[in-house]
Amino acid sequence: MLDGRDASRFTGPKSATGAQDQAIYPHDHDHLLTLSNIFMTFAWYGHLKYRHAPLFKVTLISWLIAFAEYCFQVPANRVGSYEFTMAQLKTIQEVITLTVFSIFSVLYLREPLKWNYLVGFVMIIGAVAVIFKKW
């Protein structure tokens, strides 16, 4: 048991109909959160490479991409909730978001990763340590 969570996280909870949900494996939430963040980063920032495109068009396309993001985010939160507290789960999500965004901004948007950004990320890692520390 982690953080007082039930070991049933490995088999999944019963649904409202009483049927057993799909098997849940440790760290599935990491993969799902990473996929969801890739989609969301493209939904929120990908259009900036096409500033000449009409706003209504990029908004519609962004919403369609965001739908795909939700298809990964919602299950990620469900799976992660069996292992982590909500604060821990949100912290993991933010670290993944910053990692995905950093890679995206350098490779896709061609923006430099400056030293002060890296210092800020190190400070966020310090926050992660505080949140996950058993007090």
N, C-alpha and C positions, 0 to 999 in steps of 0.2 A: 504494500500500500504506500502510495506517495501522497503526502499532504492530506492524509486521512481519506483519500479517494478509495473507492471500492475496486477490488481486483477484477470485477466484471467488465472493466474497460477493454479487456482482451477479447471478450466475446460479444460485447455490445449490450445495450439495454433492450428490454422488451418494448416494442412500440405500443401505441394506444390500443391496437387490436390484439396484443398479447404475443405477437410473433417476434421472434428474435431478430434484431437488426444484424446487418452484415458484420463479420468479424472485424475487429479494430485492432490494429497493431501499433506498438509504440512508435512514435515519430512519424506516423502518417500525416499528422497535422503539420509538420515542418514542410513536407512536400506539397501538401495542398495549399498552405499559406504562401509558399514560394510561387506556385503557379498563379494563385489569385493575385499576388502582387505584381507579377509580370503583366497580366492582363490589365490591372488597374493603372499601372504606370503608363501603359500605352493609351488607355482610355483618357487619362487626365493630361498627359503631356505629349503624346505622339503627334497630335495635330499641330503642335507648335512648329514643326518642320514644314508645315503647309499653310502658312499664314494667309496665303492668297485665296484659299478655299473659303466658300461662304460659311459663315458661322453656323447657320441652321444645319448645314450638311455635316460639318465636323461634330456638332452636338449629337445628331442622330447616330452617327457612326460610333461616337464615344459611348453612347448609351447601350448600343449593341455589344460593344466590347465589355462594358461594365456588367452586362448580364452574364457573360461568360465568367467574369471575375466572381460574381456572387455564387455561381455554381460550384466554385472551389472554396470560397470563403466560409459559407454556411456550414458545409460538412467539416471543414478544418476546425471551426470553433466547437462544433459538436464533439468531434473526436478529442480535441485538446482538453475539453472540459472534464474529461474523465481522469486526466492526469495532472492538470494544473489549476491553480486558482484563476479567477478572471483577470486579476492584476498581472499575474505571471503570463497568462496567455496573450494579453494585450501587449505586454513588454516584448515577448517573442515576436509578435506581429510587427511591432515598430522597428525592431532590429532588422528583420527581414526586409521591411519596406525601405529602410535606409540603404541596405546593401544592394537591393535590386535597383533603386533609384540612382545610386552612385555609378553602377555599371552602365545603366541606361543613359545617363547624362553624358558620360565619357564616350561611349561607343556609338550611340544613336544621335544625340544632339551635338556631339563634338565639343562639349564644354570641358574646361580643365577642372581637375579635382585639386583644389587649393589646400595649402597646409592648414589653414584655419578650419576648413571643413573636417579634416582628419582629426584635429585636436578636439573639435566638438563631438565627433563620433566616439573618440576615446572616453570623453566625459559621459556619454550615454552608456557606454559599456560599464563604467563605474556605477551608474544608476541600476543597471541590470544586476550587478553583483549585490547591491543593497536590497533589491526586491527579492532576489532568490535566496538570500542568506537566511538561515534558520536562526531566529532570535530567541 
